[in-house]
Amino acid sequence: MERNSIRYLVLMILSILLLSGCGSGTTEDESMGGEKESTNLSFKTIKVENTPDRVQKWIQKWIQKNRSKEVEKVFNVDGMTYAIILLGQKPTGGYNVEIEQIKKMNTNSSQTDSVNTVSYEVTEPEKGSVNIQTLTYPVAIAELEGETSQSFQFSTSKEPELEGTELVAPQELTSDGKVK
């Protein structure tokens, strides 16, 4: 009798452990009343001068033409995807932009529709700090494996709300830095 009680207790504990470990590791889908499912995407942050040789001239030429504007763009170039953030022309040094995270957000329960979200942080010089007195053009580039047709949304860590933000579709660049 005592042996059956122990077996029953062990089976019950194992069942609880097995059932509690069956989570997917992602957030709930909107159809279930929760948030959209998301997956972190692997990316590499690169500097303009360190872009791979095969695409360097294309991206550098595009950045050179557009560096004075605030722009968020995505390009498919030579089998890779590049998310680029330009802060535009700044009056001094001390400005920086850094891509913190890129996530794939599924927008419906079938996971066929998704958008990639790029979270980034902008830093500005502290008030009263001493900085180089020259025009600067802060830029951040993230390189993702493969090309994608999925749209991207950009948000700063200070304003993470994505509602109403513009979708940015990946584009292709020509070798002279022009958008196809």
C-alpha atoms as one frame of an Amber mdcrd trajectory, in Angstrom:
protein
   0.000   0.000   0.000   2.754   2.406   0.976   4.650   1.499  -2.201   1.635
   2.431  -4.381   1.395   5.807  -2.602   5.046   6.532  -3.358   4.587   5.551
  -7.027   1.517   7.746  -7.267   3.384  10.684  -5.700   6.380  10.241  -8.032
   4.100  10.039 -11.105   2.266  13.163 -10.004   5.503  15.128  -9.526   6.847
  13.989 -12.916   3.571  14.968 -14.602   3.686  18.438 -13.070   7.308  18.903
 -14.128   6.622  17.739 -17.679   3.536  19.915 -18.104   5.200  23.035 -16.708
   8.121  22.657 -19.151   5.970  22.642 -22.289   6.059  26.412 -22.943   7.194
  27.693 -26.339   9.558  30.343 -24.990   7.764  33.081 -26.944   5.010  35.486
 -26.018   1.365  34.741 -26.635  -0.171  35.489 -29.998  -2.653  38.370 -30.297
  -5.451  35.929 -31.091  -4.974  34.528 -27.598  -5.338  38.010 -26.105  -1.601
  38.513 -25.492   1.273  40.040 -27.415   2.606  39.069 -30.825   5.079  36.193
 -30.967   8.667  37.317 -31.415  12.062  35.818 -32.122  15.420  37.563 -31.736
  17.339  37.727 -35.006  21.092  37.338 -35.109  22.932  40.314 -36.594  26.382
  41.812 -36.706  27.005  45.536 -36.197  29.531  46.857 -38.680  31.169  50.212
 -39.351  30.912  51.837 -42.763  34.604  51.315 -43.430  34.332  47.653 -42.361
  31.513  46.624 -44.679  32.494  43.555 -46.679  34.505  44.379 -49.805  31.834
  42.917 -52.094  29.263  45.517 -50.953  31.394  48.304 -49.482  31.309  50.637
 -52.468  27.534  50.245 -52.868  26.696  51.035 -49.258  29.373  53.718 -48.850
  28.148  55.529 -51.957  24.534  55.453 -50.738  25.539  56.699 -47.275  27.692
  59.463 -48.769  24.723  60.672 -50.859  22.257  60.553 -47.945  24.343  61.195
 -44.823  22.977  64.680 -44.117  19.403  63.303 -43.749  17.824  61.326 -40.916
  17.045  58.009 -42.610  16.175  54.427 -41.685  16.652  52.028 -44.619  17.004
  48.332 -45.363  18.907  46.964 -48.340  19.382  43.515 -49.809  22.881  43.399
 -51.287  24.779  40.362 -52.521  22.843  37.798 -50.477  22.801  39.793 -47.214
  20.404  42.262 -45.586  21.636  45.572 -44.179  19.586  47.734 -41.783  21.013
  51.268 -41.807  20.244  54.212 -39.536  21.554  57.685 -40.373  21.104  60.471
 -37.795  21.876  63.187 -40.318  24.281  66.068 -39.950  25.159  67.004 -36.359
  27.016  70.191 -35.331  29.585  68.512 -33.045  30.991  65.182 -31.963  29.378
  63.247 -29.130  26.401  61.934 -31.097  26.050  58.191 -31.604  23.511  55.625
 -32.766  23.676  51.948 -31.841  21.411  49.089 -32.935  20.502  47.112 -29.828
  18.142  44.408 -31.042  16.373  43.069 -34.119  13.303  40.897 -33.630  11.019
  39.069 -35.998   7.434  39.754 -34.905   4.708  37.451 -36.214   1.577  39.479
 -36.952  -0.889  36.583 -37.082  -1.283  33.101 -35.656  -0.251  31.342 -38.895
   3.211  32.996 -38.717   3.094  33.758 -42.441   2.979  37.515 -41.909   5.814
  39.023 -39.960   7.735  42.245 -39.587  11.267  42.754 -38.314  11.644  45.372
 -35.593  14.913  47.245 -35.115  15.463  48.810 -31.674  18.233  51.371 -31.418
  19.636  53.900 -28.996  20.678  57.448 -29.794  23.108  59.239 -27.519  23.749
  62.973 -27.585  26.533  64.956 -25.967  25.875  65.932 -22.383  25.043  69.574
 -21.796  28.256  71.463 -21.095  30.521  68.654 -22.310  33.555  69.390 -24.457
  33.270  67.840 -27.920  35.049  68.153 -31.228  33.710  71.184 -33.078  33.138
  69.676 -36.490  30.173  68.391 -38.419  29.531  64.692 -37.791  27.256  62.140
 -39.456  26.400  59.291 -37.047  25.477  55.983 -38.691  24.706  52.435 -37.562
  24.668  49.354 -39.797  23.425  45.877 -38.917  24.226  42.959 -41.221  21.783
  40.029 -41.239  22.341  36.670 -42.908  20.455  36.198 -46.189  18.104  38.487
 -48.053  14.560  39.113 -46.859  11.383  40.533 -48.342   9.859  41.197 -44.908
   9.345  44.814 -43.900  11.130  46.465 -40.991  10.019  48.914 -38.304  12.491
  51.117 -36.433  12.114  52.461 -32.892  14.388  54.043 -30.323  14.731  52.588
 -26.853  13.289  55.866 -25.509  10.197  55.551 -27.721   9.678  51.795 -28.149
   6.040  52.089 -29.269   5.692  50.694 -32.803   2.038  51.611 -33.365   1.821
  53.960 -36.320   5.487  53.715 -37.265   6.249  53.418 -40.942   7.105  50.051
 -42.464  10.383  50.034 -44.378  10.563  47.483 -47.181  13.983  46.148 -48.177
  15.333  47.662 -51.376  18.183  46.804 -53.706  21.178  49.017 -54.427  23.041
  49.423 -57.685  26.824  49.401 -57.718  26.837  53.214 -57.872  24.838  53.493
 -54.631  21.438  54.209 -56.190  18.221  52.486 -55.143  16.822  50.163 -57.835
